[in-house]
Amino acid sequence: MSRVPASRPAARERPSEPGAEGRAPDFFLIGQPKSGTTALYEMLGSHPEIFMPANKEPWFFADELHERTPPRSAGTPKTLEEYLELFRPAAPGQLTGEASALYLWSRSAAGRIAEVAPGARMIAVLRDPANLLRSLHLQFVKSYIETETDLRRALALEDARRSGRAIPRNTYWPKTLLYSDHVRYVEQLQRYEALFGRDQMLVLIYDDFRRDNEGHVRQVLRFLQADATASVQVVEANPSVAVRSGRLHQLVHAVSVGTGPVSRAVKGTIKTLSPQALRRDVLSAAQSKAIYSSPPPADEALMRELRERYRDEVVALSEYLDRDLLELWGYDDVA
């Protein structure tokens, strides 16, 4: 990507310092999900000049992610003071950042970040829309956000869900089920450009990142004006998985977060049979071995339909980034 950022300051800007409330991040990995942000978060977090909190995705600035309470809400900051506390352990002189991968998708996050950290830098990793939506759907099913396990049917529900219908009862992020909204790339980037300018933005392409993780991490380090010659620990992106049994998947979820008699009975059995250090791992092991599997091959007919549907988005992004993504992502042979 050659046009974002357009330029880079000659000298490294001083990291933000703790104020009365705490310290704001110096940079954000704003997205996308299923596009290598976890690997990038881990690789940057291993750099001596960078501090990343253990809570990779605080979700704090995206209003859409607070409509309902997700299962791990206990670790999610609810106030600005709690959020800024995440970065207080950073050493003097370290850059601080976080990686909430849905900030790019969010319509509220850019404005809220600008209020707290107007000098922060934004890093986005973009993926071919068809493959992104396939991986995102698999992730949403795994995370109990989506209950429709067939991607074609899930996409067909979008109009109904936009009007508030056909939303799974226990879904905690209903707006994320509007799949098309995740691939409005230029609209999303322009929200950030309007508030931060292109000099504070870096856009990477997922395919490039997968091909050369280390090289692109060093590009990010140069963008952040950290030492790009330091040792980099290469981390592979998280693979997508499919759910073997929807019913078993929902049962494990109900047991893990529920408070009803069935949940209490199963948790009591686990507590009786397992040492304290192992109790938390029992349900996780059940999920990994019995519920998840490698995803089946992509439905090529559906993938072509998605390329036709979102070709205009790729055309617009190619123009915005001054790069031919139609050929890279295989959209040059669809109408």
N, C-alpha and C positions, 0 to 999 in steps of 0.2 A: 504494500500500500504506500503510495508515494505522495499523496496530497494531505494526509492528516497524520501528524501535525504539519502545518506549513513551514514552521520554523521552530527553533528551540533556543531558549535563553543561553547566553554564553557561559554564565556562571550558575552553579547550583543554588537554588533558592533555599533559604533557611527553613528547616522543618518547623511545623507549628509547635508552639510551646504551650504547656498546660496553663489554663486560665483558672479563674475562680471555680468554674464548673468542671473543668477537665480539658482534655486536649482533643481537637478535631482531627480527623484523618487527613493525610497529605495526598492520598490517592484512593481511587475506588476502582475495583474490577466490576464494572456495571453489567456485564453479561457477555454472552447469553448462557442460559443453562444448557447442559449437554454439549458444550463447545470447548471443553478444556479448561474452564475456569478453576476447577478444583486442583488440577495439576499445576496451573500457573500460581494459584494461591500457595500451594505447598512449596514450590520451587522458590518463589520470592520470599516466603517466610523463613527459609533456611539461610538467607543472605544476612551477613552480620550487620549491615547497615539498615535493615528493614525489620519492622515489627508488625506481625499480623496476629490478631487475637485468636484464641482457640475457637471461639465462636465464629466460624467462617462467614456465615450469613446472618447478620443481625436483623435484616429486613426492616430496620427502623424507619427509613425514609419513604417507604412505599405504602401509602395509605390503603391501597387495595388489599394488602396482605394482613390487615388488621380488622377486617370485617367480621371474621370469626376466629376463634381461638384454636390454633394448631396444637397437636399433641405435645410438642416440645416448648410450649409457651413459657415454662418456668425459666428457661435460659434466654429468653428474648427480652431485651431492654424495653421498658414501657415509657420511660421519661428520657429527656435529653441528658440529664445528669447520669442516669444509669448507662446510657449509650456511651458517653464520653469516658466513663470509668473503664470501658473495655481497653482503652489505649493508654491508660495511666502507667502500666508497667513498662512502657517503652523506655529505653535508655536515652539519656540526653544525646541529641544529634541523630538518632535513628529516625528514618521515615516511617510513617504509620499508614496502614491501609486496611481495607476490608473488601469482601468479595460477595456481595449479595447479587446473585446472577440474574434476578428479575428486576433490578433497577432500570435496565434499559427498556424493558417492556412497560414498566410503570409510567403512568401519565403524571404522577405527583412527585416522584422521587427527585427528578432534576431540580425542580424549584425548591424543594425542601433542603436538598444538599447545598444549593447555592446560598441559602440563608445562613447556614452554619459554617460552610467551608468554601467560600467563593474562589479561593486560590487553588483548590484541589485539582488534581489531574484525573482524567477519566480514561479507562482502558476497556475496550470492547473487543470481543472475539465473535465474529459472525460466521455462520454456517449455511450451507445450501438449504433453502427453505424446506424442500421435500424431506431431506434426511433429518433436518432439525425437528420437524413436526413428528416424524416417526419416532425418533428417540425421546422427544418430550412426552409424547403420549405414553410410551412404555414407562417412563419415569413417573408420570402422574398416576398411572395404574398402580405401580409399586408403592407410591407414597400415599395411597388412599384418597387422592384428590379426584381421580376419575374412576368410575365404576364400569363404564362401557369399554370392554376389552378389545373391541374391533375398531380399528382406526377409521375405517370408512364410515361406520355408523356414528362414531364420535364426532366426526367432522360434519355429518349431516344434521347433527343436533344443534349446531352452532346458532342458527337463527332462533330456534326455540329458547335456547339458553340466554341469548342476548335480551330476550323479553322476560327473563326470569323463570322460564319453565324448563322442565327436564333436567334440573340441577340435582345431583345426588344429595340425599338428605344430610349426610354427615360431611360433605365436602367443606373444607375450611377456606378455600380460595376460589370462590365461584367464578370470578372474572378471568382466571387463568384458563378456564375451559373454552374461551373464545380463541380458538387456535390461530385464526388468521391474524389476530392482533399481535402475535409474537413475531411475525415476519414483515412488519411495516418498517423496514430498516431505515430508510431515508427519513421518514417522519420521526422515528425515535432519535436518530443521530442529530437531527436538526433541533430537537428540544434541548439537547445538551449544548450544541453549538451556539444557540441563541443566548445562553447564560454563561458559558465558559469560554467560548471562542475555540477555533481549531487548534491554536497553539497548546491548549490544555487537553487535547484529545489525541488518542492513539487508537487506530482501528486495525486489528489483525484479522486474518482469514484463517479459519479453523484448519483447512487443508494444509496451509503453510506451517502452522504450528505443529500439527501432527507429524509432518515430514521432518521438521528440524526444531524440536522442542528447545534445545539448548540455545541455538542461534536466536530464536525469537525471545527467549527470556533475556538474553543479553541486549536485544533491541529494547525491551521494556526497561531494563536497568539504565540504559543510556537515556531513554525518555524521562525517567525519574531522576536522572543525574546522580545515580548511585554507581559504585565501582563495578563496571561491566567486565572486569578481568578476574573477579573473584571466582572461586570454584562453584560450580552449579550442579546440584544433584538432580538428575533427570528423573521425572515422574511421568508415568503414562496416564492418559486421561481415563476416567472411570468408564468401564464398558457398560453398555445397555444390557438389561436383562428382561426376560418375559416372565409373567406370572403363570405358573402351571395350573393352579386351581384357584379360581376366584373366590369360591366359598371358603376354602381353607385359609386363604389370604385374609379375608374379612374376619374370620374367626380369631386368627392370631392377633389381628389389630384390636378387635373388641376385647380380647383378654388382656392385651398389653396396656390399653388406656382406659378400659371400662371399670365400673364399680359395682356392677350387678352381681347376682349370686353365682352365675357361671364363672365370671371373671375371678371372683374371690375364691371360689373352690379350686380353680386351676392354679392360681397364684399360691394358694395354701399348699397344694401338692408340691409345687416347685420349691417352696421354702422348706418343706419337710425333707425332700429328697436331695437337695443341693446345698453344698457349703455356701456361705454368704457371698464369697468372692465370685461364685459361678452363677448365682441366680439370675443376674442381669443378662447373662449370655445365653441362657437356655432358649428363650423365645427367638433370639436372633439366629441361633444355630438351626432352629426348626425352619425358619424362613429360608435361610441360605440353602439348606439341603433338600427340603421337601416342597417348597413353594416356587422357587425361582429356577429358571433354566436359561440357556442361551436363546436369544430371540430367533424366531423362524425367519427364513429368507423374506426379503421385502416383496410385497405384491407389486410386481413391475407395472401392471396396468394402472394401479392406483398411483404409483410414483410418477408415472408419465402424466396422469391427470393433474397431479399437484404441480408438476413443472409447467404445465400449460396454464394452470390457474394463477401461479405466482411469477410467471415470466416477467410481467411488467415491473414487479418489485426488483427483480434482478437487473433488469435494464436500467432502472432508476439508480440502483446502487452502483452499478458499473460506471455510470456517468458521474455520480457523486464522488467516487473514489478514483476516477480516471484509471480504471482497470477493467479488462474484459473478463467478467465473471460468468458470462453466458457460456463460453467455451469451457472454462474451468469446471463449472458445475453441471455441464451437460444440458443446458437450456437452449443451445444454438440450433438443435434439430427439432424443436417443438414449435408449433404455430403460435 
